[in-house]
Amino acid sequence: MIEFIVKGFDVSNAFYDFQCAVNLRIAKGNLLMFESHVQHVLALSSIFLIKPRGCYCSYSSR
């Protein structure tokens, strides 16, 4: 597995944690709306969307 580290931050691990948190949310019966959860839906297909100003993430397990 290739790891991506940016300025000492493990991006690969953080993305994996985010994917796990999204899966857990779905397993608990919470739905994702494509219009408001684009990054979450894409993460389920291992697509990492980067936006200039970042995103508010309420599903992080950290």
CHARMM internal coordinates of N, CA and C (Angstrom, degrees):
IC EDIT
DIST 1 N 1 CA 1.4541
DIST 1 CA 1 C 1.5248
ANGL 1 N 1 CA 1 C 109.21
DIST 1 C 2 N 1.2940
ANGL 1 CA 1 C 2 N 116.20
DIHE 1 N 1 CA 1 C 2 N 134.85
DIST 2 N 2 CA 1.4579
ANGL 1 C 2 N 2 CA 121.73
DIHE 1 CA 1 C 2 N 2 CA 177.50
DIST 2 CA 2 C 1.5222
ANGL 2 N 2 CA 2 C 108.25
DIHE 1 C 2 N 2 CA 2 C -90.12
DIST 2 C 3 N 1.3108
ANGL 2 CA 2 C 3 N 116.34
DIHE 2 N 2 CA 2 C 3 N 131.58
DIST 3 N 3 CA 1.4587
ANGL 2 C 3 N 3 CA 120.59
DIHE 2 CA 2 C 3 N 3 CA 177.59
DIST 3 CA 3 C 1.5168
ANGL 3 N 3 CA 3 C 109.79
DIHE 2 C 3 N 3 CA 3 C -105.35
DIST 3 C 4 N 1.3122
ANGL 3 CA 3 C 4 N 116.19
DIHE 3 N 3 CA 3 C 4 N 141.03
DIST 4 N 4 CA 1.4522
ANGL 3 C 4 N 4 CA 121.82
DIHE 3 CA 3 C 4 N 4 CA 177.54
DIST 4 CA 4 C 1.5194
ANGL 4 N 4 CA 4 C 108.40
DIHE 3 C 4 N 4 CA 4 C -109.72
DIST 4 C 5 N 1.3156
ANGL 4 CA 4 C 5 N 115.70
DIHE 4 N 4 CA 4 C 5 N 120.52
DIST 5 N 5 CA 1.4608
ANGL 4 C 5 N 5 CA 122.56
DIHE 4 CA 4 C 5 N 5 CA 179.92
DIST 5 CA 5 C 1.5274
ANGL 5 N 5 CA 5 C 107.55
DIHE 4 C 5 N 5 CA 5 C -117.73
DIST 5 C 6 N 1.3162
ANGL 5 CA 5 C 6 N 117.20
DIHE 5 N 5 CA 5 C 6 N 127.60
DIST 6 N 6 CA 1.4608
ANGL 5 C 6 N 6 CA 122.11
DIHE 5 CA 5 C 6 N 6 CA 177.75
DIST 6 CA 6 C 1.5179
ANGL 6 N 6 CA 6 C 107.89
DIHE 5 C 6 N 6 CA 6 C -124.37
DIST 6 C 7 N 1.3305
ANGL 6 CA 6 C 7 N 115.76
DIHE 6 N 6 CA 6 C 7 N 116.62
DIST 7 N 7 CA 1.4716
ANGL 6 C 7 N 7 CA 122.62
DIHE 6 CA 6 C 7 N 7 CA -179.72
DIST 7 CA 7 C 1.5325
ANGL 7 N 7 CA 7 C 111.18
DIHE 6 C 7 N 7 CA 7 C 49.77
DIST 7 C 8 N 1.3220
ANGL 7 CA 7 C 8 N 115.94
DIHE 7 N 7 CA 7 C 8 N 43.26
DIST 8 N 8 CA 1.4604
ANGL 7 C 8 N 8 CA 121.29
DIHE 7 CA 7 C 8 N 8 CA 178.05
DIST 8 CA 8 C 1.5213
ANGL 8 N 8 CA 8 C 114.59
DIHE 7 C 8 N 8 CA 8 C 82.20
DIST 8 C 9 N 1.3234
ANGL 8 CA 8 C 9 N 117.92
DIHE 8 N 8 CA 8 C 9 N -0.58
DIST 9 N 9 CA 1.4675
ANGL 8 C 9 N 9 CA 122.11
DIHE 8 CA 8 C 9 N 9 CA -179.56
DIST 9 CA 9 C 1.5195
ANGL 9 N 9 CA 9 C 109.25
DIHE 8 C 9 N 9 CA 9 C -99.16
DIST 9 C 10 N 1.3262
ANGL 9 CA 9 C 10 N 117.71
DIHE 9 N 9 CA 9 C 10 N 126.71
DIST 10 N 10 CA 1.4630
ANGL 9 C 10 N 10 CA 122.86
DIHE 9 CA 9 C 10 N 10 CA -179.44
DIST 10 CA 10 C 1.5311
ANGL 10 N 10 CA 10 C 109.41
DIHE 9 C 10 N 10 CA 10 C -82.32
DIST 10 C 11 N 1.3201
ANGL 10 CA 10 C 11 N 115.65
DIHE 10 N 10 CA 10 C 11 N 94.94
DIST 11 N 11 CA 1.4621
ANGL 10 C 11 N 11 CA 122.26
DIHE 10 CA 10 C 11 N 11 CA -177.63
DIST 11 CA 11 C 1.5306
ANGL 11 N 11 CA 11 C 110.31
DIHE 10 C 11 N 11 CA 11 C -66.20
DIST 11 C 12 N 1.3198
ANGL 11 CA 11 C 12 N 117.36
DIHE 11 N 11 CA 11 C 12 N -39.95
DIST 12 N 12 CA 1.4738
ANGL 11 C 12 N 12 CA 121.45
DIHE 11 CA 11 C 12 N 12 CA -178.99
DIST 12 CA 12 C 1.5241
ANGL 12 N 12 CA 12 C 111.19
DIHE 11 C 12 N 12 CA 12 C -59.86
DIST 12 C 13 N 1.3111
ANGL 12 CA 12 C 13 N 116.45
DIHE 12 N 12 CA 12 C 13 N -47.32
DIST 13 N 13 CA 1.4620
ANGL 12 C 13 N 13 CA 120.54
DIHE 12 CA 12 C 13 N 13 CA -179.25
DIST 13 CA 13 C 1.5270
ANGL 13 N 13 CA 13 C 111.26
DIHE 12 C 13 N 13 CA 13 C -66.71
DIST 13 C 14 N 1.3216
ANGL 13 CA 13 C 14 N 116.94
DIHE 13 N 13 CA 13 C 14 N -40.60
DIST 14 N 14 CA 1.4664
ANGL 13 C 14 N 14 CA 120.61
DIHE 13 CA 13 C 14 N 14 CA 179.05
DIST 14 CA 14 C 1.5293
ANGL 14 N 14 CA 14 C 110.73
DIHE 13 C 14 N 14 CA 14 C -63.52
DIST 14 C 15 N 1.3375
ANGL 14 CA 14 C 15 N 117.13
DIHE 14 N 14 CA 14 C 15 N -40.32
DIST 15 N 15 CA 1.4649
ANGL 14 C 15 N 15 CA 120.54
DIHE 14 CA 14 C 15 N 15 CA 178.38
DIST 15 CA 15 C 1.5246
ANGL 15 N 15 CA 15 C 110.57
DIHE 14 C 15 N 15 CA 15 C -65.57
DIST 15 C 16 N 1.3268
ANGL 15 CA 15 C 16 N 116.74
DIHE 15 N 15 CA 15 C 16 N -41.10
DIST 16 N 16 CA 1.4687
ANGL 15 C 16 N 16 CA 120.62
DIHE 15 CA 15 C 16 N 16 CA 177.43
DIST 16 CA 16 C 1.5332
ANGL 16 N 16 CA 16 C 110.28
DIHE 15 C 16 N 16 CA 16 C -62.00
DIST 16 C 17 N 1.3296
ANGL 16 CA 16 C 17 N 117.21
DIHE 16 N 16 CA 16 C 17 N -44.68
DIST 17 N 17 CA 1.4714
ANGL 16 C 17 N 17 CA 120.84
DIHE 16 CA 16 C 17 N 17 CA 177.10
DIST 17 CA 17 C 1.5208
ANGL 17 N 17 CA 17 C 111.07
DIHE 16 C 17 N 17 CA 17 C -59.02
DIST 17 C 18 N 1.3359
ANGL 17 CA 17 C 18 N 116.02
DIHE 17 N 17 CA 17 C 18 N -40.73
DIST 18 N 18 CA 1.4662
ANGL 17 C 18 N 18 CA 121.33
DIHE 17 CA 17 C 18 N 18 CA 178.88
DIST 18 CA 18 C 1.5322
ANGL 18 N 18 CA 18 C 110.18
DIHE 17 C 18 N 18 CA 18 C -63.21
DIST 18 C 19 N 1.3486
ANGL 18 CA 18 C 19 N 116.92
DIHE 18 N 18 CA 18 C 19 N -44.61
DIST 19 N 19 CA 1.4595
ANGL 18 C 19 N 19 CA 120.61
DIHE 18 CA 18 C 19 N 19 CA 178.33
DIST 19 CA 19 C 1.5318
ANGL 19 N 19 CA 19 C 110.83
DIHE 18 C 19 N 19 CA 19 C -60.28
DIST 19 C 20 N 1.3074
ANGL 19 CA 19 C 20 N 117.34
DIHE 19 N 19 CA 19 C 20 N -42.88
DIST 20 N 20 CA 1.4750
ANGL 19 C 20 N 20 CA 121.30
DIHE 19 CA 19 C 20 N 20 CA 179.02
DIST 20 CA 20 C 1.5236
ANGL 20 N 20 CA 20 C 110.93
DIHE 19 C 20 N 20 CA 20 C -63.40
DIST 20 C 21 N 1.3321
ANGL 20 CA 20 C 21 N 116.69
DIHE 20 N 20 CA 20 C 21 N -40.73
DIST 21 N 21 CA 1.4593
ANGL 20 C 21 N 21 CA 120.66
DIHE 20 CA 20 C 21 N 21 CA 179.71
DIST 21 CA 21 C 1.5336
ANGL 21 N 21 CA 21 C 110.98
DIHE 20 C 21 N 21 CA 21 C -65.20
DIST 21 C 22 N 1.3275
ANGL 21 CA 21 C 22 N 117.30
DIHE 21 N 21 CA 21 C 22 N -39.21
DIST 22 N 22 CA 1.4660
ANGL 21 C 22 N 22 CA 121.10
DIHE 21 CA 21 C 22 N 22 CA 177.80
DIST 22 CA 22 C 1.5287
ANGL 22 N 22 CA 22 C 109.85
DIHE 21 C 22 N 22 CA 22 C -65.50
DIST 22 C 23 N 1.3287
ANGL 22 CA 22 C 23 N 117.15
DIHE 22 N 22 CA 22 C 23 N -44.43
DIST 23 N 23 CA 1.4686
ANGL 22 C 23 N 23 CA 120.53
DIHE 22 CA 22 C 23 N 23 CA 178.23
DIST 23 CA 23 C 1.5246
ANGL 23 N 23 CA 23 C 111.49
DIHE 22 C 23 N 23 CA 23 C -61.85
DIST 23 C 24 N 1.3163
ANGL 23 CA 23 C 24 N 117.40
DIHE 23 N 23 CA 23 C 24 N -39.74
DIST 24 N 24 CA 1.4544
ANGL 23 C 24 N 24 CA 121.27
DIHE 23 CA 23 C 24 N 24 CA 178.07
DIST 24 CA 24 C 1.5250
ANGL 24 N 24 CA 24 C 110.85
DIHE 23 C 24 N 24 CA 24 C -63.97
DIST 24 C 25 N 1.3224
ANGL 24 CA 24 C 25 N 116.80
DIHE 24 N 24 CA 24 C 25 N -41.13
DIST 25 N 25 CA 1.4621
ANGL 24 C 25 N 25 CA 121.42
DIHE 24 CA 24 C 25 N 25 CA 177.94
DIST 25 CA 25 C 1.5281
ANGL 25 N 25 CA 25 C 110.28
DIHE 24 C 25 N 25 CA 25 C -59.29
DIST 25 C 26 N 1.3260
ANGL 25 CA 25 C 26 N 116.50
DIHE 25 N 25 CA 25 C 26 N -44.43
DIST 26 N 26 CA 1.4620
ANGL 25 C 26 N 26 CA 120.91
DIHE 25 CA 25 C 26 N 26 CA 179.97
DIST 26 CA 26 C 1.5293
ANGL 26 N 26 CA 26 C 110.28
DIHE 25 C 26 N 26 CA 26 C -66.71
DIST 26 C 27 N 1.3301
ANGL 26 CA 26 C 27 N 116.51
DIHE 26 N 26 CA 26 C 27 N -41.20
DIST 27 N 27 CA 1.4720
ANGL 26 C 27 N 27 CA 120.55
DIHE 26 CA 26 C 27 N 27 CA 179.94
DIST 27 CA 27 C 1.5265
ANGL 27 N 27 CA 27 C 111.78
DIHE 26 C 27 N 27 CA 27 C -61.69
DIST 27 C 28 N 1.3309
ANGL 27 CA 27 C 28 N 116.68
DIHE 27 N 27 CA 27 C 28 N -28.44
DIST 28 N 28 CA 1.4647
ANGL 27 C 28 N 28 CA 121.05
DIHE 27 CA 27 C 28 N 28 CA 178.29
DIST 28 CA 28 C 1.5272
ANGL 28 N 28 CA 28 C 112.24
DIHE 27 C 28 N 28 CA 28 C -82.42
DIST 28 C 29 N 1.3442
ANGL 28 CA 28 C 29 N 116.63
DIHE 28 N 28 CA 28 C 29 N -0.04
DIST 29 N 29 CA 1.4547
ANGL 28 C 29 N 29 CA 120.47
DIHE 28 CA 28 C 29 N 29 CA 176.48
DIST 29 CA 29 C 1.5114
ANGL 29 N 29 CA 29 C 115.19
DIHE 28 C 29 N 29 CA 29 C 94.40
DIST 29 C 30 N 1.3214
ANGL 29 CA 29 C 30 N 117.77
DIHE 29 N 29 CA 29 C 30 N 5.19
DIST 30 N 30 CA 1.4620
ANGL 29 C 30 N 30 CA 120.62
DIHE 29 CA 29 C 30 N 30 CA 177.47
DIST 30 CA 30 C 1.5192
ANGL 30 N 30 CA 30 C 109.57
DIHE 29 C 30 N 30 CA 30 C -82.63
DIST 30 C 31 N 1.3028
ANGL 30 CA 30 C 31 N 116.76
DIHE 30 N 30 CA 30 C 31 N 134.49
DIST 31 N 31 CA 1.4571
ANGL 30 C 31 N 31 CA 121.37
DIHE 30 CA 30 C 31 N 31 CA -178.20
DIST 31 CA 31 C 1.5189
ANGL 31 N 31 CA 31 C 111.43
DIHE 30 C 31 N 31 CA 31 C -91.63
DIST 31 C 32 N 1.3194
ANGL 31 CA 31 C 32 N 114.99
DIHE 31 N 31 CA 31 C 32 N 154.11
DIST 32 N 32 CA 1.4566
ANGL 31 C 32 N 32 CA 121.45
DIHE 31 CA 31 C 32 N 32 CA 173.96
DIST 32 CA 32 C 1.5224
ANGL 32 N 32 CA 32 C 107.73
DIHE 31 C 32 N 32 CA 32 C -109.25
DIST 32 C 33 N 1.2966
ANGL 32 CA 32 C 33 N 116.33
DIHE 32 N 32 CA 32 C 33 N 129.67
DIST 33 N 33 CA 1.4588
ANGL 32 C 33 N 33 CA 121.20
DIHE 32 CA 32 C 33 N 33 CA 175.67
DIST 33 CA 33 C 1.5211
ANGL 33 N 33 CA 33 C 107.72
DIHE 32 C 33 N 33 CA 33 C -97.22
DIST 33 C 34 N 1.3275
ANGL 33 CA 33 C 34 N 116.88
DIHE 33 N 33 CA 33 C 34 N 125.97
DIST 34 N 34 CA 1.4553
ANGL 33 C 34 N 34 CA 120.15
DIHE 33 CA 33 C 34 N 34 CA -175.60
DIST 34 CA 34 C 1.5244
ANGL 34 N 34 CA 34 C 111.81
DIHE 33 C 34 N 34 CA 34 C -56.76
DIST 34 C 35 N 1.3225
ANGL 34 CA 34 C 35 N 117.17
DIHE 34 N 34 CA 34 C 35 N -38.69
DIST 35 N 35 CA 1.4578
ANGL 34 C 35 N 35 CA 120.87
DIHE 34 CA 34 C 35 N 35 CA -176.44
DIST 35 CA 35 C 1.5282
ANGL 35 N 35 CA 35 C 112.40
DIHE 34 C 35 N 35 CA 35 C -63.77
DIST 35 C 36 N 1.3137
ANGL 35 CA 35 C 36 N 117.69
DIHE 35 N 35 CA 35 C 36 N -34.99
DIST 36 N 36 CA 1.4648
ANGL 35 C 36 N 36 CA 120.68
DIHE 35 CA 35 C 36 N 36 CA -175.80
DIST 36 CA 36 C 1.5237
ANGL 36 N 36 CA 36 C 113.94
DIHE 35 C 36 N 36 CA 36 C -109.18
DIST 36 C 37 N 1.3266
ANGL 36 CA 36 C 37 N 117.84
DIHE 36 N 36 CA 36 C 37 N -5.39
DIST 37 N 37 CA 1.4662
ANGL 36 C 37 N 37 CA 121.67
DIHE 36 CA 36 C 37 N 37 CA -178.41
DIST 37 CA 37 C 1.5319
ANGL 37 N 37 CA 37 C 111.40
DIHE 36 C 37 N 37 CA 37 C -131.05
DIST 37 C 38 N 1.3226
ANGL 37 CA 37 C 38 N 117.59
DIHE 37 N 37 CA 37 C 38 N 43.56
DIST 38 N 38 CA 1.4647
ANGL 37 C 38 N 38 CA 121.68
DIHE 37 CA 37 C 38 N 38 CA -176.15
DIST 38 CA 38 C 1.5276
ANGL 38 N 38 CA 38 C 111.24
DIHE 37 C 38 N 38 CA 38 C -56.85
DIST 38 C 39 N 1.3181
ANGL 38 CA 38 C 39 N 117.61
DIHE 38 N 38 CA 38 C 39 N -49.11
DIST 39 N 39 CA 1.4661
ANGL 38 C 39 N 39 CA 120.11
DIHE 38 CA 38 C 39 N 39 CA -178.07
DIST 39 CA 39 C 1.5216
ANGL 39 N 39 CA 39 C 111.64
DIHE 38 C 39 N 39 CA 39 C -63.18
DIST 39 C 40 N 1.3072
ANGL 39 CA 39 C 40 N 117.28
DIHE 39 N 39 CA 39 C 40 N -34.87
DIST 40 N 40 CA 1.4602
ANGL 39 C 40 N 40 CA 121.60
DIHE 39 CA 39 C 40 N 40 CA -179.56
DIST 40 CA 40 C 1.5244
ANGL 40 N 40 CA 40 C 110.87
DIHE 39 C 40 N 40 CA 40 C -68.00
DIST 40 C 41 N 1.3250
ANGL 40 CA 40 C 41 N 116.36
DIHE 40 N 40 CA 40 C 41 N -44.83
DIST 41 N 41 CA 1.4606
ANGL 40 C 41 N 41 CA 121.04
DIHE 40 CA 40 C 41 N 41 CA -179.95
DIST 41 CA 41 C 1.5289
ANGL 41 N 41 CA 41 C 110.09
DIHE 40 C 41 N 41 CA 41 C -64.53
DIST 41 C 42 N 1.3202
ANGL 41 CA 41 C 42 N 117.28
DIHE 41 N 41 CA 41 C 42 N -43.92
DIST 42 N 42 CA 1.4603
ANGL 41 C 42 N 42 CA 120.78
DIHE 41 CA 41 C 42 N 42 CA 179.41
DIST 42 CA 42 C 1.5248
ANGL 42 N 42 CA 42 C 111.32
DIHE 41 C 42 N 42 CA 42 C -64.51
DIST 42 C 43 N 1.3120
ANGL 42 CA 42 C 43 N 117.54
DIHE 42 N 42 CA 42 C 43 N -35.74
DIST 43 N 43 CA 1.4641
ANGL 42 C 43 N 43 CA 121.49
DIHE 42 CA 42 C 43 N 43 CA -179.79
DIST 43 CA 43 C 1.5220
ANGL 43 N 43 CA 43 C 111.44
DIHE 42 C 43 N 43 CA 43 C -61.50
DIST 43 C 44 N 1.3227
ANGL 43 CA 43 C 44 N 117.42
DIHE 43 N 43 CA 43 C 44 N -30.35
DIST 44 N 44 CA 1.4606
ANGL 43 C 44 N 44 CA 120.83
DIHE 43 CA 43 C 44 N 44 CA 178.92
DIST 44 CA 44 C 1.5261
ANGL 44 N 44 CA 44 C 111.64
DIHE 43 C 44 N 44 CA 44 C -64.52
DIST 44 C 45 N 1.3391
ANGL 44 CA 44 C 45 N 116.45
DIHE 44 N 44 CA 44 C 45 N -22.25
DIST 45 N 45 CA 1.4658
ANGL 44 C 45 N 45 CA 121.65
DIHE 44 CA 44 C 45 N 45 CA 176.62
DIST 45 CA 45 C 1.5252
ANGL 45 N 45 CA 45 C 111.27
DIHE 44 C 45 N 45 CA 45 C -104.65
DIST 45 C 46 N 1.3226
ANGL 45 CA 45 C 46 N 116.46
DIHE 45 N 45 CA 45 C 46 N 18.54
DIST 46 N 46 CA 1.4707
ANGL 45 C 46 N 46 CA 123.28
DIHE 45 CA 45 C 46 N 46 CA 179.86
DIST 46 CA 46 C 1.5196
ANGL 46 N 46 CA 46 C 113.03
DIHE 45 C 46 N 46 CA 46 C 61.45
DIST 46 C 47 N 1.3271
ANGL 46 CA 46 C 47 N 116.46
DIHE 46 N 46 CA 46 C 47 N 32.28
DIST 47 N 47 CA 1.4631
ANGL 46 C 47 N 47 CA 121.30
DIHE 46 CA 46 C 47 N 47 CA 175.40
DIST 47 CA 47 C 1.5185
ANGL 47 N 47 CA 47 C 107.46
DIHE 46 C 47 N 47 CA 47 C -102.89
DIST 47 C 48 N 1.3266
ANGL 47 CA 47 C 48 N 115.67
DIHE 47 N 47 CA 47 C 48 N 119.63
DIST 48 N 48 CA 1.4618
ANGL 47 C 48 N 48 CA 122.17
DIHE 47 CA 47 C 48 N 48 CA -177.59
DIST 48 CA 48 C 1.5220
ANGL 48 N 48 CA 48 C 108.80
DIHE 47 C 48 N 48 CA 48 C -98.00
DIST 48 C 49 N 1.3235
ANGL 48 CA 48 C 49 N 117.29
DIHE 48 N 48 CA 48 C 49 N 104.98
DIST 49 N 49 CA 1.4545
ANGL 48 C 49 N 49 CA 122.87
DIHE 48 CA 48 C 49 N 49 CA -179.13
DIST 49 CA 49 C 1.5216
ANGL 49 N 49 CA 49 C 109.43
DIHE 48 C 49 N 49 CA 49 C -89.28
DIST 49 C 50 N 1.3194
ANGL 49 CA 49 C 50 N 115.82
DIHE 49 N 49 CA 49 C 50 N 124.55
DIST 50 N 50 CA 1.4633
ANGL 49 C 50 N 50 CA 121.12
DIHE 49 CA 49 C 50 N 50 CA 178.85
DIST 50 CA 50 C 1.5265
ANGL 50 N 50 CA 50 C 108.22
DIHE 49 C 50 N 50 CA 50 C -110.00
DIST 50 C 51 N 1.3273
ANGL 50 CA 50 C 51 N 115.35
DIHE 50 N 50 CA 50 C 51 N 127.74
DIST 51 N 51 CA 1.4567
ANGL 50 C 51 N 51 CA 121.55
DIHE 50 CA 50 C 51 N 51 CA 178.95
DIST 51 CA 51 C 1.5243
ANGL 51 N 51 CA 51 C 108.55
DIHE 50 C 51 N 51 CA 51 C -116.09
DIST 51 C 52 N 1.3233
ANGL 51 CA 51 C 52 N 117.79
DIHE 51 N 51 CA 51 C 52 N 149.58
DIST 52 N 52 CA 1.4681
ANGL 51 C 52 N 52 CA 120.48
DIHE 51 CA 51 C 52 N 52 CA -176.97
DIST 52 CA 52 C 1.5259
ANGL 52 N 52 CA 52 C 115.01
DIHE 51 C 52 N 52 CA 52 C -55.44
DIST 52 C 53 N 1.2915
ANGL 52 CA 52 C 53 N 118.79
DIHE 52 N 52 CA 52 C 53 N -39.82
DIST 53 N 53 CA 1.4630
ANGL 52 C 53 N 53 CA 121.24
DIHE 52 CA 52 C 53 N 53 CA -175.53
DIST 53 CA 53 C 1.5176
ANGL 53 N 53 CA 53 C 112.33
DIHE 52 C 53 N 53 CA 53 C -102.44
DIST 53 C 54 N 1.3403
ANGL 53 CA 53 C 54 N 118.09
DIHE 53 N 53 CA 53 C 54 N 9.86
DIST 54 N 54 CA 1.4642
ANGL 53 C 54 N 54 CA 120.39
DIHE 53 CA 53 C 54 N 54 CA -179.91
DIST 54 CA 54 C 1.5196
ANGL 54 N 54 CA 54 C 111.01
DIHE 53 C 54 N 54 CA 54 C 77.02
DIST 54 C 55 N 1.3163
ANGL 54 CA 54 C 55 N 115.41
DIHE 54 N 54 CA 54 C 55 N -163.69
DIST 55 N 55 CA 1.4609
ANGL 54 C 55 N 55 CA 119.48
DIHE 54 CA 54 C 55 N 55 CA -179.83
DIST 55 CA 55 C 1.5131
ANGL 55 N 55 CA 55 C 109.31
DIHE 54 C 55 N 55 CA 55 C -147.83
DIST 55 C 56 N 1.2784
ANGL 55 CA 55 C 56 N 115.61
DIHE 55 N 55 CA 55 C 56 N 159.00
DIST 56 N 56 CA 1.4519
ANGL 55 C 56 N 56 CA 121.31
DIHE 55 CA 55 C 56 N 56 CA 172.62
DIST 56 CA 56 C 1.5134
ANGL 56 N 56 CA 56 C 106.26
DIHE 55 C 56 N 56 CA 56 C -87.19
DIST 56 C 57 N 1.2992
ANGL 56 CA 56 C 57 N 116.88
DIHE 56 N 56 CA 56 C 57 N 122.59
DIST 57 N 57 CA 1.4588
ANGL 56 C 57 N 57 CA 120.86
DIHE 56 CA 56 C 57 N 57 CA -177.83
DIST 57 CA 57 C 1.5047
ANGL 57 N 57 CA 57 C 110.29
DIHE 56 C 57 N 57 CA 57 C -119.46
DIST 57 C 58 N 1.3245
ANGL 57 CA 57 C 58 N 117.08
DIHE 57 N 57 CA 57 C 58 N 110.86
DIST 58 N 58 CA 1.4491
ANGL 57 C 58 N 58 CA 120.83
DIHE 57 CA 57 C 58 N 58 CA 179.98
DIST 58 CA 58 C 1.5317
ANGL 58 N 58 CA 58 C 111.72
DIHE 57 C 58 N 58 CA 58 C -98.00
DIST 58 C 59 N 1.3364
ANGL 58 CA 58 C 59 N 117.48
DIHE 58 N 58 CA 58 C 59 N 7.74
DIST 59 N 59 CA 1.4525
ANGL 58 C 59 N 59 CA 120.59
DIHE 58 CA 58 C 59 N 59 CA -176.32
DIST 59 CA 59 C 1.5217
ANGL 59 N 59 CA 59 C 112.48
DIHE 58 C 59 N 59 CA 59 C -112.41
DIST 59 C 60 N 1.3024
ANGL 59 CA 59 C 60 N 117.96
DIHE 59 N 59 CA 59 C 60 N 7.41
DIST 60 N 60 CA 1.4472
ANGL 59 C 60 N 60 CA 119.96
DIHE 59 CA 59 C 60 N 60 CA -179.51
DIST 60 CA 60 C 1.5139
ANGL 60 N 60 CA 60 C 110.24
DIHE 59 C 60 N 60 CA 60 C -66.93
DIST 60 C 61 N 1.3237
ANGL 60 CA 60 C 61 N 115.83
DIHE 60 N 60 CA 60 C 61 N 140.94
DIST 61 N 61 CA 1.4610
ANGL 60 C 61 N 61 CA 120.18
DIHE 60 CA 60 C 61 N 61 CA -179.93
DIST 61 CA 61 C 1.5234
ANGL 61 N 61 CA 61 C 111.56
DIHE 60 C 61 N 61 CA 61 C -89.18
DIST 61 C 62 N 1.3149
ANGL 61 CA 61 C 62 N 117.11
DIHE 61 N 61 CA 61 C 62 N 1.15
DIST 62 N 62 CA 1.4720
ANGL 61 C 62 N 62 CA 120.84
DIHE 61 CA 61 C 62 N 62 CA -179.33
DIST 62 CA 62 C 1.4903
ANGL 62 N 62 CA 62 C 111.40
DIHE 61 C 62 N 62 CA 62 C -90.53
END
COOR INIT
IC SEED 1 N 1 CA 1 C
IC BUILD
